[in-house]
Amino acid sequence: MTALTLRNIHKQYNKNTIIENLSLDISSGEFIVLVGPSGCGKSTLLRIIAGLETPDGGAIVMGDEDVTHQPAGRRSLSMVFQSYALYPHMTVRQNLSFGLKNMNTPPAEITQRIAGAAKMLKLEALLDRLPQHLSGGQRQRVAIGRSIVQQPEVFLFDEPLSNLDAALRVEMRQEIQELHNRLGNTMIYVTHDQVEAMTLADRIVVLNKGNIEQTGTPLELYNTPANLFVAEFIGTPKINVLQAEWRDGGLSISDELHFPLSRQPDGVLEGDALFVAIRPEHIRPDSSGELTFSATTRLCELQGDATLVWFTLAGQPCCLKSFQQLNYPPRHPLTMSTDARHLHLFDSAGNRVALLR
């Protein structure tokens, strides 16, 4: 297992900055997931770590060794791509052994490594098949197996499950998690799927425009987002966001809606603009909470184990997630509530605001 350190990584294309002085410490054996909107630099950062892209500035240190200018083949890491990247004319066995043969690995060791990877990934019965005769999930297992036989110190994954259907994604996600538990290697995983990020990561790194917005455990990012960008990016359905002002000891959201609070936001003065955010599952379809309000339903989405109730509040589209099977008609008047502890407050610049004790 190997720790990885990124120091002031900078990358630009045609004067467009993709990554800007990014620094990150990754512990040995840690599972790091990079998330962010399209174009935020997460795949570029992964390719820089892999040696497939050269940074315009900064350093990459694996363990105690600076590998910034080492070619990809000399870095003890392996990458799993979104597109599988299997050789179509080679069998599974040949795909697994190809890289090892190029490294002049002894035949007996190649056989041993392939057998171990095949058993781990349930590929024993598929070793003599061509990729065209495999399902998408089986092909991705082969791509992961090709990385395993290399015995790298660091595994890199670039959206490896995005081409799979929903059921296969769940299955492969579990297999990757079990693989990390068995091997204990350092893993860096790029995805746009929040469920993958939340379930796989020891820590999530949220990127935006080449910068790190926040790094933390999945629950840290979900429960205490550092800014409005992270709050809106993490969580499905998206967090509800309302504009407010601090007036008369509470949040004045509209002429008809005022949330009184027993604690004042830190550094906030009377009349200051704020954003108040509430996760959909923290809104109840009744008046049992501390803070109540009324709205009219727009749409109900029954999901079997839960219901999404969409409504408009203070001119903003909002969502309530209930773990009940509800079925309100459109334009149905509804009293809802939440508790003050579930409110996330952000200043006018979008930075988190704490409540004073």
C-alpha positions as CSV (number, residue, x, y, z in Angstrom):
1,M,0.0,0.0,0.0
2,T,1.2,3.5,-0.9
3,A,0.3,7.0,0.1
4,L,-0.1,9.6,-2.6
5,T,0.6,13.3,-2.3
6,L,-0.5,16.0,-4.9
7,R,1.2,19.4,-4.4
8,N,0.0,22.5,-6.3
9,I,-1.0,20.6,-9.4
10,H,-1.7,23.0,-12.3
11,K,-3.0,22.2,-15.8
12,Q,-4.3,24.3,-18.6
13,Y,-5.2,23.7,-22.3
14,N,-4.9,26.6,-24.7
15,K,-4.8,29.1,-21.9
16,N,-7.9,27.6,-20.3
17,T,-7.1,26.5,-16.7
18,I,-8.4,23.0,-16.0
19,I,-6.8,22.4,-12.6
20,E,-5.5,25.3,-10.5
21,N,-2.9,24.7,-7.8
22,L,-4.6,21.7,-6.4
23,S,-3.1,19.9,-3.4
24,L,-4.4,16.7,-1.8
25,D,-3.0,14.1,0.6
26,I,-4.2,10.5,0.1
27,S,-3.4,8.0,2.9
28,S,-2.1,4.5,2.2
29,G,-5.0,2.1,1.6
30,E,-7.6,4.9,1.4
31,F,-10.5,4.8,-1.1
32,I,-10.8,8.4,-2.5
33,V,-13.7,9.3,-4.8
34,L,-13.5,12.4,-7.0
35,V,-16.8,14.0,-7.9
36,G,-17.9,17.2,-9.6
37,P,-19.8,18.5,-12.6
38,S,-18.7,17.8,-16.2
39,G,-15.5,19.7,-17.0
40,C,-14.4,20.2,-13.4
41,G,-11.1,18.5,-14.0
42,K,-11.6,15.2,-12.2
43,S,-10.7,12.9,-15.2
44,T,-7.8,15.2,-16.1
45,L,-6.5,14.9,-12.5
46,L,-6.7,11.1,-12.7
47,R,-4.8,11.0,-16.0
48,I,-2.1,13.3,-14.5
49,I,-1.7,10.9,-11.6
50,A,-1.6,8.0,-14.0
51,G,1.1,9.7,-16.1
52,L,-1.1,10.0,-19.2
53,E,-1.1,13.8,-18.9
54,T,1.8,16.1,-17.8
55,P,1.0,18.8,-15.3
56,D,2.1,22.3,-16.1
57,G,3.1,22.8,-12.5
58,G,3.2,21.0,-9.2
59,A,4.4,17.6,-8.0
60,I,3.1,14.0,-7.6
61,V,4.7,11.9,-4.8
62,M,4.0,8.2,-4.4
63,G,5.3,7.1,-1.0
64,D,8.6,8.9,-0.7
65,E,9.3,9.1,-4.5
66,D,8.5,12.0,-6.8
67,V,7.0,10.5,-9.9
68,T,5.9,13.8,-11.5
69,H,8.1,13.3,-14.6
70,Q,8.1,9.5,-14.6
71,P,6.4,7.8,-17.6
72,A,3.2,5.9,-16.9
73,G,4.8,2.5,-17.2
74,R,7.2,3.2,-14.4
75,R,4.6,4.2,-11.9
76,S,3.2,1.4,-9.7
77,L,-0.4,2.0,-10.6
78,S,-3.1,0.6,-12.9
79,M,-6.1,2.3,-14.5
80,V,-9.6,0.9,-15.2
81,F,-11.3,2.9,-18.0
82,Q,-15.0,3.6,-18.7
83,S,-14.8,1.9,-22.1
84,Y,-13.2,-1.4,-20.8
85,A,-10.4,-1.0,-23.4
86,L,-10.1,-4.8,-23.9
87,Y,-8.4,-6.3,-27.0
88,P,-11.3,-7.7,-29.0
89,H,-9.2,-10.4,-30.8
90,M,-7.8,-11.8,-27.5
91,T,-9.5,-14.2,-25.0
92,V,-10.0,-13.1,-21.4
93,R,-6.9,-15.1,-20.5
94,Q,-4.9,-13.4,-23.1
95,N,-6.2,-9.9,-22.1
96,L,-5.2,-10.6,-18.5
97,S,-1.7,-11.9,-19.4
98,F,-0.8,-9.4,-22.1
99,G,0.7,-6.7,-19.9
100,L,2.5,-9.3,-17.8
101,K,4.2,-10.8,-20.8
102,N,5.4,-7.4,-21.9
103,M,7.0,-7.0,-18.5
104,N,8.7,-10.4,-19.0
105,T,6.9,-11.9,-16.1
106,P,7.8,-15.7,-15.7
107,P,5.0,-17.9,-17.2
108,A,4.4,-19.7,-14.0
109,E,3.8,-16.4,-12.2
110,I,1.5,-15.2,-14.9
111,T,-0.6,-18.4,-14.6
112,Q,-0.8,-17.9,-10.8
113,R,-1.8,-14.3,-11.0
114,I,-4.5,-14.9,-13.6
115,A,-5.9,-17.8,-11.5
116,G,-6.0,-15.6,-8.4
117,A,-7.7,-12.7,-10.2
118,A,-10.2,-15.0,-12.0
119,K,-11.2,-16.6,-8.7
120,M,-11.6,-13.2,-7.0
121,L,-13.8,-11.8,-9.8
122,K,-15.6,-15.1,-10.7
123,L,-14.0,-15.2,-14.2
124,E,-12.8,-18.9,-14.1
125,A,-15.5,-20.1,-16.6
126,L,-14.9,-17.1,-19.0
127,L,-11.1,-17.3,-19.4
128,D,-11.3,-18.7,-23.0
129,R,-14.0,-16.4,-24.3
130,L,-13.6,-13.4,-26.5
131,P,-14.8,-10.0,-25.2
132,Q,-17.6,-9.9,-27.7
133,H,-19.2,-13.0,-26.0
134,L,-19.3,-11.3,-22.6
135,S,-21.9,-9.1,-21.0
136,G,-21.0,-5.5,-20.0
137,G,-20.5,-6.5,-16.4
138,Q,-18.3,-9.4,-17.3
139,R,-16.2,-7.1,-19.5
140,Q,-15.7,-4.7,-16.7
141,R,-14.6,-7.6,-14.4
142,V,-12.0,-8.5,-17.0
143,A,-10.8,-4.8,-17.1
144,I,-10.5,-4.8,-13.3
145,G,-8.8,-8.2,-13.4
146,R,-6.2,-6.9,-15.8
147,S,-5.4,-4.2,-13.2
148,I,-5.3,-6.8,-10.4
149,V,-2.8,-9.0,-12.1
150,Q,-0.4,-6.1,-12.4
151,Q,-0.3,-5.9,-8.6
152,P,-0.1,-2.1,-8.5
153,E,0.3,-0.1,-5.4
154,V,-2.5,2.3,-6.5
155,F,-5.7,1.5,-8.5
156,L,-7.3,4.3,-10.6
157,F,-10.9,4.1,-11.8
158,D,-12.3,6.5,-14.4
159,E,-16.1,6.2,-14.3
160,P,-15.9,2.4,-14.7
161,L,-19.6,1.6,-14.3
162,S,-21.2,4.3,-16.4
163,N,-21.8,2.0,-19.4
164,L,-23.7,-0.6,-17.3
165,D,-27.4,-0.8,-16.6
166,A,-28.8,0.0,-13.1
167,A,-28.8,-3.6,-11.8
168,L,-25.3,-4.3,-13.0
169,R,-24.0,-1.0,-11.5
170,V,-25.2,-2.1,-8.1
171,E,-23.6,-5.5,-8.4
172,M,-20.3,-4.1,-9.7
173,R,-20.2,-1.4,-7.1
174,Q,-20.5,-4.0,-4.4
175,E,-17.7,-6.0,-6.0
176,I,-15.4,-3.0,-6.1
177,Q,-16.1,-2.3,-2.5
178,E,-15.3,-6.0,-1.6
179,L,-12.2,-5.9,-3.7
180,H,-10.9,-2.9,-1.7
181,N,-11.7,-4.7,1.5
182,R,-9.7,-7.7,0.4
183,L,-6.7,-6.0,-1.2
184,G,-6.5,-2.9,0.9
185,N,-4.8,-1.0,-1.9
186,T,-5.0,2.8,-2.3
187,M,-7.8,3.5,-4.8
188,I,-8.8,6.7,-6.6
189,Y,-12.2,6.6,-8.3
190,V,-13.8,9.2,-10.6
191,T,-17.6,9.2,-10.9
192,H,-20.6,11.5,-11.5
193,D,-22.8,9.0,-9.7
194,Q,-23.5,10.2,-6.1
195,V,-24.6,6.8,-4.9
196,E,-21.3,5.3,-6.0
197,A,-19.4,8.1,-4.2
198,M,-21.4,7.9,-1.0
199,T,-21.2,4.1,-0.7
200,L,-17.6,3.5,-1.9
201,A,-15.6,6.4,-0.5
202,D,-13.6,6.7,2.6
203,R,-13.3,10.4,1.6
204,I,-15.0,12.3,-1.2
205,V,-13.3,15.2,-3.0
206,V,-15.7,17.6,-4.5
207,L,-14.1,19.5,-7.5
208,N,-15.5,22.6,-9.2
209,K,-13.6,24.5,-12.0
210,G,-10.3,22.8,-11.2
211,N,-10.5,23.6,-7.4
212,I,-11.4,21.5,-4.4
213,E,-14.6,22.8,-2.8
214,Q,-14.5,20.3,0.1
215,T,-12.9,17.1,1.1
216,G,-14.4,14.8,3.8
217,T,-16.2,11.6,4.6
218,P,-19.5,11.0,2.8
219,L,-21.5,11.9,5.9
220,E,-19.4,15.0,6.6
221,L,-20.2,16.3,3.1
222,Y,-23.8,15.4,3.4
223,N,-24.5,16.7,6.9
224,T,-22.1,19.7,7.0
225,P,-21.5,21.0,3.5
226,A,-18.8,23.7,3.5
227,N,-20.7,25.8,1.0
228,L,-23.8,26.1,-1.1
229,F,-22.1,24.4,-4.1
230,V,-21.4,21.2,-2.1
231,A,-24.8,21.3,-0.5
232,E,-26.5,21.4,-3.9
233,F,-24.2,18.9,-5.5
234,I,-24.3,16.2,-2.9
235,G,-27.7,14.6,-2.3
236,T,-30.6,13.2,-4.5
237,P,-33.1,14.8,-4.8
238,K,-31.3,18.0,-4.7
239,I,-31.4,20.1,-1.5
240,N,-34.1,22.8,-1.3
241,V,-32.6,26.3,-1.3
242,L,-34.5,29.5,-0.3
243,Q,-33.4,33.1,-0.1
244,A,-33.9,34.7,3.2
245,E,-33.0,37.7,5.4
246,W,-32.1,37.7,9.1
247,R,-34.8,39.7,10.8
248,D,-36.5,39.8,14.2
249,G,-34.6,36.8,15.5
250,G,-35.3,34.5,12.6
251,L,-35.2,33.8,8.9
252,S,-37.6,36.0,6.9
253,I,-38.2,34.0,3.7
254,S,-41.2,35.9,2.4
255,D,-43.9,38.1,3.7
256,E,-45.9,35.0,4.8
257,L,-43.0,32.8,5.9
258,H,-40.8,33.4,8.9
259,F,-38.7,30.8,10.7
260,P,-37.9,32.0,14.3
261,L,-34.6,30.6,15.6
262,S,-33.4,30.4,19.2
263,R,-29.8,30.9,18.1
264,Q,-28.3,33.6,15.9
265,P,-26.1,32.8,12.9
266,D,-22.5,33.6,13.6
267,G,-21.4,37.0,12.2
268,V,-24.9,37.7,10.8
269,L,-26.5,41.1,11.4
270,E,-30.0,42.3,11.1
271,G,-31.1,42.5,7.5
272,D,-28.2,40.3,6.2
273,A,-29.1,38.1,3.2
274,L,-28.8,34.4,3.7
275,F,-29.6,31.2,1.9
276,V,-31.5,28.6,3.9
277,A,-31.3,25.0,2.6
278,I,-33.3,21.9,3.7
279,R,-32.9,18.4,2.5
280,P,-36.1,16.8,1.1
281,E,-36.1,14.0,3.7
282,H,-36.1,16.6,6.5
283,I,-39.5,18.0,5.5
284,R,-42.5,16.3,6.9
285,P,-46.0,16.2,5.3
286,D,-47.6,17.3,8.6
287,S,-47.2,19.9,11.3
288,S,-45.3,17.8,13.9
289,G,-42.0,19.8,13.4
290,E,-40.8,23.0,15.1
291,L,-41.2,25.1,12.0
292,T,-44.4,24.9,9.9
293,F,-45.4,26.3,6.5
294,S,-48.0,25.7,3.9
295,A,-47.7,25.1,0.1
296,T,-49.6,23.6,-2.8
297,T,-48.5,20.4,-4.4
298,R,-47.4,20.3,-8.0
299,L,-46.6,16.6,-8.5
300,C,-46.2,13.3,-6.6
301,E,-43.7,10.7,-7.6
302,L,-44.4,7.3,-6.0
303,Q,-41.1,5.3,-5.8
304,G,-42.4,2.3,-4.0
305,D,-40.5,2.7,-0.7
306,A,-40.8,6.5,-0.8
307,T,-42.7,9.4,-2.3
308,L,-41.3,12.6,-3.7
309,V,-43.8,15.5,-3.3
310,W,-42.9,18.5,-5.4
311,F,-44.2,22.0,-4.5
312,T,-43.5,25.7,-4.8
313,L,-42.4,27.6,-1.7
314,A,-41.6,31.4,-1.8
315,G,-41.4,31.2,-5.6
316,Q,-38.8,28.3,-5.5
317,P,-39.4,24.7,-6.7
318,C,-39.0,22.4,-3.7
319,C,-39.2,18.7,-2.9
320,L,-40.3,16.7,0.1
321,K,-39.2,13.1,0.4
322,S,-41.4,10.9,2.6
323,F,-40.8,7.2,3.3
324,Q,-44.5,6.7,3.1
325,Q,-46.6,5.9,0.1
326,L,-48.4,9.2,-0.5
327,N,-50.6,10.2,-3.4
328,Y,-51.6,13.9,-3.3
329,P,-53.3,15.3,-6.4
330,P,-51.9,18.4,-8.1
331,R,-52.8,21.7,-6.4
332,H,-53.5,20.0,-3.1
333,P,-53.0,22.4,-0.1
334,L,-50.5,20.8,2.3
335,T,-49.1,21.8,5.7
336,M,-45.5,20.8,6.1
337,S,-42.8,21.2,8.8
338,T,-39.2,20.8,9.6
339,D,-36.9,21.2,12.6
340,A,-34.4,24.0,13.1
341,R,-31.5,21.5,13.5
342,H,-32.1,20.5,9.9
343,L,-31.6,24.0,8.4
344,H,-28.3,24.6,6.6
345,L,-27.4,28.3,6.4
346,F,-25.1,30.0,4.0
347,D,-24.1,33.7,3.6
348,S,-24.6,35.7,0.4
349,A,-21.3,34.4,-1.0
350,G,-22.5,30.8,-0.4
351,N,-20.2,30.0,2.5
352,R,-21.6,27.9,5.5
353,V,-22.8,29.9,8.5
354,A,-22.8,28.3,11.9
355,L,-25.4,29.0,14.6
356,L,-24.1,30.4,17.8
357,R,-24.7,28.4,21.0
